[in-house]
Amino acid sequence: MTPTRALDGIVVLDLSQVYNGPYCTALLAQLGAEIVKIEPFGGEPVRWRTVGEQQTAAFDLLNGGKKSLRLDLKNPRGTELFLRLVARADVVVENFTPGALDRLGLSYEVLAQTNERIILASGRGYGASSPRARQRAMDLTIQAVSGVMATTGRPDQPPTKAGPAVADFFGGTHLMGAIAAALYQRTITGRGQHVEVAMQEAVIPSLTSSIAGYLDSGGTCPERTGNRHGGLAVCPYNVYPAADGWVAILCMADRQWRALCLLMDRQDLADDPELASPPARVAQMDHIDDLVAAWTAGLARDHLVARLEEAEVPCAPVLGLSDVMTGPLVAADGMIRPVTDPNGRRTHVLGSPLRLGASAPVSPAPAPALGADTEELLGRKLGLSADDVRKLRDENVV
């Protein structure tokens, strides 16, 4: 008997592209949902954007295990086929520019007329009440207007983009949560609904330390604090040099500070009443950072981490991407999973951070080639014959 998964039997029509929506549907796929990725004839932008005819690693990572249907939604016959699929689906996910779905004649009202249980999930840049609600948005622009760039980098340097695409992925994660809530509510009401998540709104909670620093200081706390705590409320809290690398160290609790002092052979610092509380240490942040850095610089990174961990001082080595890609996160059941596609090409797909004890994990599978499942999907879901699909291909519908 096949183990049940949390979303077994749920069918998702995935119109989304780039990172925001595809990560949302990747999470749904890891919980057992069937994801039908519907793309235009040229494929979604991330498929080809850097390496010509070869599928990009970014596309592979986000679309493992999904099925691909090529469909021209601007063709009336394509719209008809899509609505027939909607009648047999549970969720439609899209992150088009605002109004694009309406222009295709596929608004939520139209979808709900076809299937009252359908859930339309829209990834947006800005909230519906925002003055920028109708504007195009990408991760970079959301970072710019939400405070992420203003709080990233050092005080004496320009605002800086965060390395990860935080707005895209926070938005996608929240969108997945909204879908899960709507699926649950549907079990009570019997009806679907339209859910929306704005990237700008989803990323704001991650700025809690910086916002709190602004509020607690009456607006005088620096926006950009480098590797220090966003609200300058914790010390030590920084990245410190080792003899052969870098180590992140922080002391949230007084006992952690005392443990660090003992490791540094500085009992005098542990006993100093002027350093006995978090606010007191924050007041001497530069001095403490200099002391810690002078100690860490003389020790090998891994030896330093081992000593800190043994003393229960929060820390971690600063790893490069080469370290991550050759480390334990890359494994058949890891967050980065090696796979081989039907053509023998080795690539990677993302795993899931969602671990449910009663929902069996999904085996890693490669991302599909464009339109690879068109005939199988239209035959199984809509009862179309091979000849029917061939005619649709001849008419440039699929």
Secondary structure, DSSP 8 states (H G I E B T S, - for coil): -----TTTT-EEEE---TTHHHHHHHHHHHTT-EEEEEE-TT--GGGTTTTTTS--HHHHHHHTT-EEEE--TTSHHHHHHHHHHHTT-SEEEE--STTHHHHTT--HHHHHHH-TT-EEEEEESS-TTSTTTTS---HHHHHHHHTTTTTSS-TTS-----SS-HHHHHHHHHHHHHHHHHHHHHHHHS---EEEEEHHHHHGGGGHHHHHHHHHTTT-S-S--TTS-TTS--SSEEEEEETTEEEEEE--SHHHHHHHHHHTT-HHHHH-GGGSSHHHHHHTHHHHHHHHHHHHTTS-HHHHHHHHHHTT--EEE---HHHHHTSTTBSTTSSEEEEE-TTS-EEEEE--S---TTS----------TTTTHHHHHHHHH---HHHHHHHHHTT--
